[in-house]
Amino acid sequence: MERFADSHIHLTLTSEEKSQFLLNQMADLGVTDCTVHSLPYRGEAYNLRLLDLKNRYEKIHLRVFGALHDFGQLEHISPVEQAKTLLALGCDGMKFMEEDPLMRKVKGFGLNNPYYAELFAYLQANDVPCTFHVADPETFWEEREMSEEEKKRGWFYGDGTYPTKEAIMQEALDVVEKYPKLRVTFAHFFFQSNHLEFAKEVMDTYPNVLFDLTPGWEMYIGFSKRISDWHNFFMEYQHRILFGTDSNNYKSDNDKLHLLVKTALTHDETEFPMPAFAHPIIKGLHLPEEAVRNIVWNNYAEFAGEMPKAVNTVLLRSEAEKMLAALEGNPDYQPTVRWLKDDYKNRESVAWLKGYLTK
């Protein structure tokens, strides 16, 4: 069976059954390998929970990219020490959501801040792959293009209280400028599908940067506006692009997301209905088989490794014991940033840790 990798999925882990369903569905679609990206606002046991799942699930080779927890019980541990622990536990890389506009606003500074300098020096020196979520679609800064539903979900950044998209992007580029050997994938194609010339500039300037193809529907509409030019871009940089869907276990259309990304790569340049996102009309990139093979496997193997790292189950149990003691030892804890870590996530972490440690 040929290897096929989805470089970017998420699991909430609220329901083990739903997580298993999504992974089984991906296996049925032909996915043999994938990276589950941790998030810093899923509760403090989230990294440990993903590693436990990685250790138990057998149908797909799972990799886990760990995330920092800089709020709450773990905020006293430096970023580099958190990363060292996560990598020793069996994380295959690191995921950074710190340049998501809402997190960037809450945090108050970006990844180019000296707070992260020791961390990125360590990750570069140890050749650790990283994924950065940087900014969001540019329309999220334009009030006239936002629906009321999008505003309710916090997807409007044009009220003057958020950094601009350009400022956030520059912070991420500052990091890869300062650490040129750091291997970084910019998720969601760096939200550049309407800016081909700038995307090319990033690729040419930062040779260790990759883009992944996780939708946003706007990405594939952007490609369609200049489909021949984008075909040439994909051919030129076919070794710098990763297949990814952003699938997660609370979406109902993960199979359609997989089909969207796969079909967009292979369909010819004639129009066809997008298999997800209310079916807008897009065009295909019409890539040859060799280029598709690079995007769906070869580049991933080079970036994340041919096989996942083993989980250190002894250390995992030890870290779970320490975390449970810390969480239970502060019963009056009140989170300072509710969006990033609210009470139920703290309780959920405690419940999972107790269950895991009594197995």
N, C-alpha and C positions, 0 to 999 in steps of 0.2 A: 504493500500500500504506500503510495506516495505521501510524503509529509505535506501538510497544509496548516499554516499557522494563522491564528487570529491574535494579533499583537495587543489587543486592547478590549478587555471586557471588565464588568463589575459584578459583584455579588453582594447583596445587602446582608445575607446570612440571617435575616430575621426568621426565615423558614428554610431549614435544611432541605426539605422536600422540594421547594421551588428552585433552590440552587442546583440540586441534583437533576431536576427536570431540564433546566437550561443547558447544563453541561452534556446531558444525554442527547438533547436536541442538536447541539453543536457537533457531537460525534456522529450523529446520523447524517449531518450535512457534509461530512467528510473532513471535519477539523480534527487534526491529530495532536496539535500543540496550541496552547494559548497562554497569554499573560493576564492574570487577574490583578488589577491595579487597586491597591489599598487607597483609602481616603482618610484624611485626618479628622473627619467629623462623624465617623461611624461608631464612636465609643472606643475607649482606650484599649480594650482587648481585641480590637478588630484585626490588627496584624497577626496576632496569635491564632485567631480563629481561621484566618485564611491559610496559615501554615498548617494547621491541623487538617483542614480540608485537602490541601495539596498532598499531604502525607497519606490520605485515605482513598482519594479518588483514583480510579485505575483506567478509565476509558480514554482519557486525554492526558498528555504530558502537561501538567500545570506548572507554570512559573508564577511566582508572586513578586511584585514590585512593592516594597514596603513604603509606608508614609510616616512622616514625622508627626508627633503629637506635641504641639507647643503650647497647648492650653490645658489647664486642669492638673491632674496628678503628676504628669510627666514633664511639666514645663521646666522643672529645675534641672533636667538632664540635658546636656548640650546636644545640639544637632549631630555633631560627629559621633558622640558616644551612643546616641540612639541608633544611628546608621550602623555602627560597628556591631551592636547587639543584633539588629535585624539581619545583617548579612551572616553573622555567626549562627543564627537560628536556622538559616536556610533560604532567606530571601535572595532572589536572583538579580535584583536591581532595586532602584528607588523611583518612586512616583512623587511628583511635586505638583500640588494644586495651589501653591502659594501665589501664583500669578493669575488665578481666576479672579475676575474683578471684585466679587464680593469678599473673598478671602483677603485679597490685596487691601481692600478698604479697612477690613477689621484689623488686619495685622499692622498696617501703618507703614510698612516698608517692603521692598521687593527682594528677590533672590540675589540681587547684586549688592545687598547690604553686607557690611563686614561681619555681621552676625553669622553668616553662612560661609565665610571665607575658609575656615579650617575644614569644614565639611566637604566643600567642592575640591579643595586641594587633596583631601584623602580619597575621594571618589575617583578623581583623575589619576592619582598615583596607583590606585588599585584596579583601574580599568573596569569600573562598575558602570553598567548601562543605566541610563536615567530617562524618564519620560517627563516632560514638562507640559502641563496645560497652561497655555498663555493666551490671555484675553478671551474673547468671544466674538461672534459675528458682529461686524461693524454696525449693522442696523440696530443693535441693542443700545447704541448710544444716541439713536435718532428717535425722538418721541413720536414723530408723525408716522413711523412705520411699525409702532408697537401696538399690539392688541391689548385689551384690558386684561385678558388671561395671562399674557406674557408679563405684564406689569405686576400682577398679583404674585407671580412666581419669582419676582425679583430680577427680571431680565431687562431692566431699564437702568442704564448707567449714565444718562445724559442730564442729570439734575445738578451737576456741579460738585457733587460730593465724592465722585469716583475719579481715579486717574483716567486719562484718555487711553484709548486702545494703543496709540502710538507710544505713549510713555511706558505702558506695561510691556509692550513688545521690546522696547529698547532695554529695559531691565534684564530681560531674558538674554538678549543678544550681548549685553555687557558680560554676562557669565561665560558664554562660549568664547567671547573675545579674550577674557582673562585666563580661561582654562582651555586652551585650544585642543588639547588631547582628550577632553571630557567627551564621552560619547552620549549624545542626547537626541532623543526623538521629540520633535514638536508635534503634539497631538493635534488632530483635526486639521492637518495640513497647514498649521500655523495660521489658520483662517485667512489664507492668501489666494483663494481660487479666483478672486476678481483682480488680482495683482500679479500677473505672470512675471513681469519684469523684476519686481521686487523678490518674488520667490526664487527666481534664477540668481539674483544677486546674493541671497542668503546661501544658496547651495554653493556658489562659486567662492564665497568668502569664508565659509565655515565648513571645511571638508568632513568633519565628524558629526555634522547635524544630519538627521533624517526627518522625513515627514511621514505621519501615518494618515490613513484614508478614512478614519472614523467620521461618519456623518454626524451632524449637520447637513440637512437637505440643501442648504444654500451652496454648499461646496460643489455639488454636481450640476446645479444650475449655472454656477460660475464657470465650470469647465465647459459647459455646452455653448456658452457665448463665444468662445474662441477654441473650438474643439480641435481644429487642425494644429494650432499653436501649442495647445496643451498635449496633444499626441506627441509632438516633437519634444516637448519638455520631458514627458514620461520616458521616451526612448533615450534621451540624453542622460537622465538621472535615474534610470531603472534600478540601479544598485543602491539607491538612497531612499526608497519608498517602501512602506510596510502596509500590508493588508490589516485592516482593523474595522470593527463594527460598532464598538461602544455598547454591545449587547449587555443587558442586565436582567435580573430575575424578577423585575416588576414591570417590564415591557411585555406586550403581547405580540409584537411583530419582529422578534429577533430573527426568525427565518427570513423575513422580507429584507431586513437590514443586510444580512449575509448575501442574499441574492442581489440586492442593489449594488453593493461594492463589487461583487464578482462580475455582474453583468456590465457594469460601467467600464470595467477594464477590457472586456472582450467584445462587446457589441460594436457593430460598425457605426459610422458617423451619422447614420440616419436616426430620426427621432423615435423614441419609444417611451412608454409610460414608466416612470420611476416605480419600482416595486414597493415603495414605502412612502410615508409622508404625504398622504392624500393624492398620490399619483400625478405630480406635475410631469410635464414632458421634458425629457433630457436626451442627450446624444451620447454615444459610446466612444471610448478612446481607441478602440480597434487595435489593441496591442497584440503583437505576435506572441506565440506560446512561450518563447524563451524569456521575454520581458515579464510576462505574467508569472512564470515560475520563479523569477527573482523576487517579485513582490510578495508572493504568497508563501515562499519558504526560504530561499537562499539568503535573502537579506536578514530575515529573522534569525536564522541559524547563526549568521555572523554576528548579529547584534546581541541576542539573548542567550546564545549557546545551543549546541546540538541537542543537549539534554538538560533538564532542570537539575539544580543542586539538590542534594539530599537534605531533608529536614533533620535537624539535631533534636531528636525527641526528648533527650535528657535535659538539654538546656531549655527546651520549650516548656517542660513541666516546671523547671526551676523558676523561669520568668513568670509563669502563671501563678505560682505560689507567692512570689514577691508582689506581683500586681494585685492579687486578691487582698493581701495583707495591707497594702497601701490604700486601696479603695475602702476597705472595711474599717480601717483605722481613722478615717476622717468622716464620721457620719453626718457632720454638719456642713459638709462641703456644698458650696453653692457655685455653679459655673459662672464665670465672668462673661463668657460669650455664648449665649444660649444657642445661637444658630450653629455653632461649631460643636458644641457638646452639651446637650440638655439632660435633664434628670433621668429620663427614661433610658437613655443610652448608658448612663452610669449604672443604673439598675440592671440593664441587659448585660453589661459587661460582667457584673458581679454574678449574675445567674449563670452565665456561660462558664465562667471560671470555676465556680463550685461544681457544676456538672462535669466539666473536663477533669478536674482533679479527683473526682470520686469514681472515675471509670476504672 
